[in-house]
Each structure stands twice: as structure tokens, then as C-alpha cells.
Amino acid sequence: MNTNKLVVSDNVEYLKTLPDNSIDFVVTSPPYDNLRDYKGFSLDLNGLGEELYRVMKDGGVCVWVVQDACIKGARSGTSFRTAVGFMDIGWRLWDTLSYFRRGVWAHETRFRTDFEYMFVFLKGNKPQYFNKEHLNVPNPSAGKVTSCGGSRKKDGTMSKGKKLIGKPTKCRGTIFNYNFGGDGSKLKKKHPAVYPDILALDMIECFCPPDGVVLDPFSGSGTTVVAAKSSGRRYIGIDISEEYVRIAEERLENETIVRPDTKIPDFVSEQADLMKFFSDDN
């Protein structure tokens, strides 16, 4: 199977040309309801879910980054319907993450939206590759003796805890904090809807083996394929828009995604500072 390429095509139709069990990992962000005008193109999410499941290797993971439109004063629920539909196909909902982003200001009739969902779908019983070391965050209890509380048993009683020495870093939670926007790329900003470069890089290096193949069926500005190339993985990007594929090709030629020297802050430890920032800016 040829890799390291961008394809102008309907994603479902192109996936039908790929062999079974040939893809290791998918990270993508589909169009959100009618929040953007994608040149009139339509999409078949259920058909896409079926084809993605077929081409995915056992243990392969699909990270689906999405949010719902607000229609007539309420959320559409499209993201949840899609998630349930994928589960009916055979995907397992391995986890639900969210990324904390700067929302749209000055809402008078509802709360500001400061996050997007990251549904983590799994084919099989467990991920074939899972390395979250680069996602760990600084541990404020590093080197200190801390108490690890026991867990609650089914009968309501608690198991006995134990004393531990805090490690330099700790496992992060399910809320990720990313700067939102064009990541300083003039090419990327030519696309009407983008997601963070580091999000794509983080997920690829967490779930895709170093020799694996990364697929993005909504390649758009090319963030996923640039992240895959930057991490040394092979890639396939599909987009029905020739214009967007050209943007992605330029990015592949001219851009590399580099992980910042400082770790992405843990949401909980940074929440107060973020709220102050939002309050001051608003």
C-alpha cells in the first residue's frame, strides 16, 4: 500500500480502495454540522465509520475531534449520535477526552463554549500501541511522601491505601489544554476550521507505533499529515477539496511540528490562571 500521500477524493470512496487491516491510527476533525461552509460538500459519517473500521488494524485507534452546532437554542447532539453510531458498527468507545480552548466571547443567552470533544474509538480489546509518557505533566508532590488513598469496593467499603514517593511527573487527566488557532502558520489559516498542531502530534505519538500508518479522512489544512511526517510516521490524507489538498501539500513541504520545550500544563493546576486570563480579556 502506497503511503505518504495526499488524495483528492470522497473519503468513503477512496477508503474502499484500501485493504482490510492496513491503517494503524486515525486522528481527524470532521465538519461540525453547518458551522462552516465547506464548498457545499456533503458527508456520510456512518459510511465513513464502517470503512474506517474495516481498514483499521486490530488494536487501532481513531481520535475524533468534534463539537456540536447550536441550532434554535440547543445543541444538535450530532457528535453523540455519531459516537453511538460508531459503537453500533463495532467501534468501542475507549475514552472521551476534551481539549480546553479559548471560546467565543460575549454570549448573552448561553455559556461560552471552551472545549471540544475528543472521542477515542478502539477496534478490538486494547490499543496495539499506547505510550503516554510525553503527555505526563509536572507533579507538585515530586520527591514527597504522599498517601495513595484506597479505592472504593463494590460493597461500599474502602481498600487500604499506601504511602508513595511522588515521581517527577504524573499522568494527566482527560482534559487537555491547547492553544487554539493557526499555530502561526499563514498556510493553515487559509482553511476555515483547524485544530491544534500539538493535539495531532500528541495523539499520533500516543497511539500510533513508530512504523505505523496515520490516516486523516478530512485532511483539510493538513495538520494531521504534517504531524505524522514530523513524528516519522507514514501518512495518508484525504480531502474532497483540491484547494485544501494544495494547502496541505505546501505545509508538508515547508512546515515541521516541534514539541515545545515546556510541557503542556495540567488543566487542573492551571485552571485558576486560565480563568483569570479569560476574565481579564473579557
N, C-alpha and C positions, 0 to 999 in steps of 0.2 A: 504494500500500500504506500503510495506516494504521500509524503508529508511536507511540512514547512512550506505551506502554500495558502493563498487566499483565493476564494472561489466566488464568482458572481452567480448566484443561483437561489431558487427557492430552497430553503433548508431541508424540508421534508423530502423533496425530490432528490436532492443531492445525497442525503444520508442513505437513501435506498441503494445507491451505488457502492456503498462501503460494506465490507464484510462483517459478519457477526463477530462480536467479542474482539473488536480491534482498537477501541478507544479506552484510555486509562482514566481520563478525568475531563469534566466539563465545568467551566465557570462562565456564566453568561448573565446578561441583564436584558430580558425581553421588553418590548414596548409595553408601557403601563397604560392599559385601557386606551383612552383617547387624549392623554395628557400632551402628546406631541403629534404633529403631522409628519408621518413617515412616508411622504410622497404617495399616499393612497394605497400602500401595500397592505394586504391582509395577512393573517396568520392562523395556522391550525395548531393550537397548543397541544391538543390531545394527540393528534397525529405525530407531532414532534416528540412528545413524551414516549410514544410507542417505538419510534425509530431510534431515539437515544437509548432506550432500554435495550434494544436489540444489538446495537453496535458497541455498547459498553461491556467491558470485561467484568467477570465476576469479581466483586470487591471494588468496582469502580464507583466513583462519587461524582455527583452533579451538584454544584452550588448555584442556586437560582436566586438572583438578587432582584427584588421586586417591591413595589408599593402600589397601593390602590388609588384610583381617582376618587374624588368626592363628587358624587352625582346627586343632584337635588337634595343636598344637605346631609348625605350619608355616604359612607364608604361603599364601594362597589362589591368588595369581597372577592374579586377575581383571583387574587393571589391565593386565597384559601380554597376556592373551587378548583384551581389548578393543582394545588397540593394534594387535595383529596383525589382528583382525577389521576394524578401520577401514581398515588398509592394503589388505586384500583388496577392500574396497569401492571403493578408488581414492584414498583419502587418502594423502598422503606424510608420513612422519614427519620433519618439517623439523628438529626438535631435541628433546632431552629435557632439561628443566630440573628443578631441585628447589628447594623452599624449606625452609630450615632453620628449625625451630620447636622450641619447648620441649616435650620429650616427657613421657611418663608416667613417674613416678618408681618406684623400689623394685621393679624387675623382678628376680626371683631366678633365673629359668630361661632368660632370653634377654637380648639387648641392648635398651636403651631406644631407641624409635623417635623420632628427632629431625628427620625430614624427610617431605615428601610429594612425589610426582612431579608435574611439570607437563609433560605431553606436548604438544608443539606440532605440530599437524597442519596440512598445507597442501593446498589444492586448486590444482593447476596446477604450473608450474615455479618460480615465485618469488613472494614476497609482493607484493601490489599496493601495499602501504604498509609501510614499515619505518623507524621513527625511534627510535633508542635513546639519543639524547643525554641525556634526562632520567634514564637508567639508569646513566650513567657514574659512576665513583667517583673520589675524590681520588687523584692519582698521587704517591707519595712521592718519585719521581725528577723532579718538575716542575722545569724550568729547568736540569737537569743533563745533561751529555753521557753518554749511555748507549750500550752496544753492543747492537745488534739481531742476535742470532745467526742464522746462515743456517739454511735448512730442509734436512731430510734428503732426498736424492734417492732415486729408486727403486732405484738400484744400490748404495745404502748410503753414498755419499759426501755431503759437506756442501756446499751452495752458500755463497758468500761473504757474510758479514754486512756491516753498515754502522753508522756512528755516527749517532745521532739525539739531538736535544734533547728532553727529556721535556716533554710537554704538561701543563697543569694537572690534567687528568683523564684517566682511562684507561678502556678498555672493561672492563666487569665480566665475570666468568665465568658459568658456568651454574648456580651455586649462589646463591640469593637468601636474604637474611636478613630475616625479617619477625617482628614481634611477633605472637603468636598469641592470639586471644581475641575478645571482643566489641567491641574498639576503643572502649570507653567508652559504647557505645550500649545503653540499657536495652531498647529495642525489639529490637535484634539478638540479645540474649541470650535472647529468648523462643524462638528456634529451636534445636533440639538439636545442630546441626552447622553451623558457619560457617567462612568463610575471611577472610583479612585484607583490609580496605578498600583499602589501598595496593597490594596484589597486583593487584586488579581494575583499579585506576586505572593502574598501571604498564603492564599488558598492553594495555589499551584504547588508551592514548596511544602505545604502541609499534607496534601492528599495525592499528589502525582509522583510516582517514582522517577528518579533522575533520568532514566532511559525511556520514560513514558511519552504518550501522545496526548496533548491537550487539544480539546475541541471547543470552539465557540460558534454556535449556530446563529447568533445575532452579533456578528463581529463588529459592526458599527465603526467606530473610530480606530479599532484595532488594539485596544488596551490589553485584552487577553493574550493576543498573539505576541505583542511586544514583551509582555511579562514572561510568557513561555520562552521566547528566544533569549531574554535576559537571564533566565534561570537555567539555560542549557537544555530545556525540554524541546521536543518536537511539537509541531502545532498544525492545526487546520482551522482556518477561519472562513465562515460562510456569511455572505450578506447579499440580499437581493438587489441592493443599490450599487451600481457601478461607481457612482460618485464616492460613496463611503469606502468602498474597497480601495479606490485610489488613495484616499486619505490614509488608510491603514498601511498601504504599501509604502507611502512616504515616511510614515512613522517607523516602520521596520528598518528602513534604510538609514534613518537619521537619529533615532532615539534609543536609549537604553534605560531601563528602570533600575535604579540603585537603591538599596535599602538604606534608610537614614542611619547615621551613627548612633543616634539616641533611639531607644525603644519607643514604640507607640505606647502612650500612657495607659495605665489601667483605668477603666471607666470609673470605678468606684472611688479610687484615690484622687482622681482629677475632677470629680463631679462638681465640687464646690467652686473650683476655679472656672470651670466652664459656665456654670450658672452666673457667676459674677461677670464673665465676659459677655454673655448674652444680654444680661441686664444692662450693662454699661452701653452696649452697642445699640440697644433698643431704645 
